[in-house]
Amino acid sequence: MPKIQVGSIKMNYEQQGSGEPLILIPYLAADHACYAFQVPDYSKHFTCISVDLRGTGESDKPGGVYSMEMFADDVAALMRAIGIPKAHIYGVSLGAATGMWLAAKYPDRVKSLSLHSGWHKSDPYLKTVVNGWQVMAKQINNMPEAVIQAIFPWCFTPELYSQKPDYIKALSDFVRGRPKQPLDAFIQQSNAVINHDAEAQLGKIRAPTQITFGRHDMVCSTRFADPLKNGIKYSELHIFEDCSHAGLYENVPAFNEKTLAFLRKHAT
């Protein structure tokens, strides 16, 4: 796993595959390994560069206020540092919110944009949910367990829990096996979620964009579909009918097929 100096921090990333570069930006509390079910498929067609954002994984975890714009600046600086002038940008949830800022602020660096389970601006419902995660995280004081107990139920359908308990256990064990995020870094990262507002940035996005949601997602529900679709000029929308917030795990074959088809369509 290479680490590279990016501005004032060292960022960790993993590179696999060959082809045009595809930057994979993780979601809240996750590191680069969160795309373990996607990279094997994507890397057959793209050079997959999965990153650890500041405050996560093996990247530096400085104090201070985090923001989606800051995460986007970090990723753009990483691209410069490793010599990537332009890439496909891809993110789930917080990764999608980061991608919006990146595509709006650095349009010449973005070949395509993939926004999965994203949102343009935090509303009172989303803020309430994430505030609740913060309260539970502080009480549990162990981020892997806080993710499993507080956040997982918002990411998966009740049917997945009832029909595939062994799969939920495997995902839980996977989370427990990753580098443990410090509580203060989670609080700063989740504050960035609460404060996210890219509404004025959407019109600056020029890259072709895929927007997807899970039909049963409550956190980033389809209430955000129209603002994103109408705000981003060259965008297309797809709903995964059997998924909640984490379609990348809930229906891996359908998610990978749909997302990879978009990426390949916009590769040279």
C-alpha positions in Angstrom: 0.0 0.0 0.0 1.7 3.2 -1.1 1.5 6.4 1.0 2.1 9.8 -0.6 2.4 13.3 0.8 -0.6 15.3 -0.2 -0.4 18.9 1.0 -0.1 18.7 4.8 -1.1 15.0 5.2 0.1 11.6 4.0 -2.6 9.7 2.1 -2.8 6.0 1.7 -4.2 4.4 -1.5 -4.3 1.0 -3.3 -3.9 0.6 -7.0 -5.2 -2.4 -9.0 -5.9 -3.3 -12.6 -5.1 -1.5 -15.9 -6.9 0.9 -18.1 -8.2 4.4 -17.6 -7.9 5.6 -13.9 -10.9 5.2 -11.7 -10.8 6.9 -8.3 -12.9 5.2 -5.7 -13.8 7.4 -2.7 -15.1 5.6 0.4 -18.2 6.4 2.5 -18.4 7.5 6.1 -16.1 5.6 8.6 -14.7 3.4 5.8 -11.3 2.9 4.2 -10.3 1.9 0.7 -11.2 -1.7 1.3 -14.9 -0.9 1.3 -14.9 -1.5 -2.4 -13.7 -5.1 -2.1 -16.7 -6.5 -3.9 -16.4 -4.0 -6.8 -12.6 -3.8 -7.6 -12.3 -7.4 -8.9 -14.8 -6.5 -11.6 -13.8 -2.9 -12.2 -10.1 -3.7 -12.4 -10.6 -5.8 -15.5 -11.3 -2.6 -17.3 -9.9 0.3 -15.3 -6.9 1.1 -13.1 -8.7 1.3 -9.7 -7.2 3.7 -7.2 -9.0 3.2 -3.9 -8.2 5.9 -1.3 -8.2 6.4 2.4 -9.6 9.9 3.1 -8.1 11.9 5.9 -9.2 10.6 9.2 -9.6 7.0 7.9 -7.6 3.9 7.3 -3.9 4.5 7.2 -4.0 8.1 6.0 -3.2 10.8 8.5 -5.9 11.8 11.0 -5.3 15.5 11.8 -7.5 17.4 14.1 -9.6 20.4 13.0 -12.8 20.8 11.0 -13.3 18.4 8.0 -15.5 19.2 5.0 -16.5 17.6 1.8 -14.7 20.3 -0.1 -11.5 19.5 1.9 -11.9 15.8 1.0 -12.3 16.8 -2.6 -9.2 19.0 -2.5 -7.2 16.1 -0.9 -8.3 13.7 -3.7 -7.4 16.2 -6.4 -4.0 16.8 -4.8 -3.5 13.0 -4.7 -4.2 12.8 -8.4 -1.6 15.5 -9.1 0.9 13.8 -6.8 0.7 10.4 -8.5 0.5 11.9 -12.0 -3.2 11.4 -13.0 -4.4 14.4 -15.0 -8.0 13.1 -15.4 -10.0 10.2 -14.0 -13.4 8.6 -13.6 -14.6 9.7 -10.1 -16.8 7.3 -8.1 -18.2 7.4 -4.6 -20.9 6.0 -2.3 -22.7 8.2 0.2 -20.0 10.5 1.7 -17.8 9.5 -1.3 -20.5 10.7 -3.6 -20.8 14.0 -1.7 -17.0 14.4 -2.1 -17.3 13.6 -5.8 -19.8 16.4 -6.3 -17.3 18.9 -5.0 -14.4 17.4 -6.9 -16.3 17.5 -10.2 -17.6 21.0 -9.6 -14.3 22.5 -8.5 -11.9 20.6 -10.8 -14.1 19.9 -13.9 -11.1 19.3 -16.2 -9.9 16.5 -14.0 -13.1 14.4 -14.1 -13.9 12.2 -17.1 -17.1 10.7 -15.6 -18.8 11.0 -12.2 -20.6 8.1 -10.3 -22.8 9.2 -7.4 -24.3 6.3 -5.5 -26.6 6.9 -2.5 -25.6 10.5 -2.4 -27.3 13.8 -1.5 -26.9 17.4 -2.6 -27.6 19.1 0.7 -28.2 17.7 4.2 -31.8 18.2 5.4 -33.2 18.0 8.9 -33.9 14.3 8.7 -30.4 13.3 7.5 -28.9 15.6 10.2 -31.0 13.9 12.9 -30.0 10.4 11.8 -26.3 11.3 11.7 -26.5 13.1 15.1 -27.9 9.9 16.5 -24.9 8.0 15.1 -22.6 10.4 16.8 -24.4 9.9 20.2 -24.2 6.1 19.9 -20.5 6.3 18.7 -19.6 8.3 21.8 -21.4 5.9 24.1 -20.0 2.7 22.5 -16.5 4.3 22.1 -15.4 1.7 19.6 -15.9 2.7 16.0 -16.1 -0.7 14.4 -18.8 -1.8 16.9 -20.6 1.6 16.5 -20.7 1.1 12.7 -22.1 -2.4 13.1 -24.7 -1.5 15.8 -25.7 2.1 14.9 -25.1 2.5 11.1 -25.5 -1.0 9.6 -29.3 -1.1 10.2 -29.7 2.1 8.1 -27.7 0.5 5.3 -29.4 -2.8 4.7 -33.0 -3.9 4.3 -34.7 -5.9 7.0 -35.0 -8.7 4.5 -31.2 -9.0 4.2 -30.9 -9.3 8.0 -33.6 -11.9 8.2 -32.7 -14.0 5.1 -28.9 -13.7 5.2 -27.7 -13.4 8.8 -24.4 -15.1 8.0 -23.7 -12.5 5.3 -24.4 -9.7 7.8 -22.0 -11.4 10.2 -19.3 -11.6 7.5 -19.7 -7.9 6.7 -19.5 -7.2 10.5 -16.3 -9.2 10.8 -14.9 -7.4 7.8 -15.5 -4.1 9.5 -13.8 -5.4 12.7 -10.8 -6.4 10.7 -10.1 -3.0 9.2 -7.9 -0.2 10.9 -10.0 1.3 13.7 -11.0 4.8 13.1 -10.5 7.1 16.1 -13.7 8.5 17.6 -12.7 12.1 17.1 -12.0 11.5 13.4 -15.4 9.9 13.0 -17.0 13.0 14.7 -15.2 15.3 12.3 -16.1 13.2 9.3 -19.7 12.9 10.3 -19.9 16.7 10.9 -18.8 17.1 7.3 -21.9 14.9 6.4 -24.2 17.1 8.5 -22.8 20.3 7.0 -22.7 19.1 3.4 -24.3 21.6 1.0 -23.3 21.3 -2.7 -26.6 22.7 -4.1 -24.8 25.7 -5.7 -22.1 23.4 -7.1 -24.3 21.0 -9.1 -24.6 23.4 -12.1 -20.8 23.5 -12.4 -20.5 19.7 -13.0 -19.8 19.0 -16.7 -18.9 15.3 -16.6 -21.4 12.7 -17.6 -22.9 11.4 -14.3 -24.6 8.3 -13.1 -26.9 8.8 -10.1 -28.2 5.7 -8.2 -30.3 5.1 -5.2 -31.7 2.1 -3.3 -35.5 2.1 -3.3 -35.6 1.3 0.4 -32.9 3.8 1.5 -34.2 6.1 4.2 -31.0 8.1 4.9 -30.3 9.2 1.3 -33.7 8.3 -0.1 -35.0 9.1 -3.6 -36.1 12.4 -2.1 -32.7 13.6 -3.3 -33.1 12.1 -6.8 -34.8 15.0 -8.6 -32.5 17.7 -7.2 -29.4 15.8 -8.3 -30.8 14.8 -11.7 -32.2 18.3 -12.4 -29.1 20.0 -11.0 -26.5 18.0 -13.0 -26.8 18.6 -16.7 -25.5 15.4 -18.2 -26.9 12.9 -15.7 -28.8 9.6 -15.7 -30.7 8.0 -12.8 -31.2 4.4 -11.8 -33.0 3.0 -8.8 -32.1 -0.4 -7.3 -35.5 -1.7 -6.3 -34.4 -4.3 -3.8 -31.7 -2.3 -2.0 -31.4 0.2 0.9 -28.4 2.5 1.3 -25.7 0.0 0.5 -26.5 -1.5 -2.8 -22.9 -2.3 -3.4 -23.2 -5.0 -0.8 -26.9 -5.9 -0.9 -27.1 -6.9 -4.6 -23.5 -7.1 -5.8 -24.2 -8.6 -9.2 -26.8 -6.0 -10.2 -24.9 -3.1 -8.7 -21.6 -4.0 -10.4 -23.3 -4.7 -13.8 -25.1 -1.4 -13.9 -22.3 0.8 -12.6 -19.6 -0.9 -14.7 -21.7 -0.5 -17.8 -21.9 3.3 -17.2 -18.1 3.5 -16.6 -17.3 1.5 -19.7 -19.7 3.6 -21.8 -17.7 6.7 -20.9 -14.2 5.2 -21.3 -12.3 6.1 -24.5 
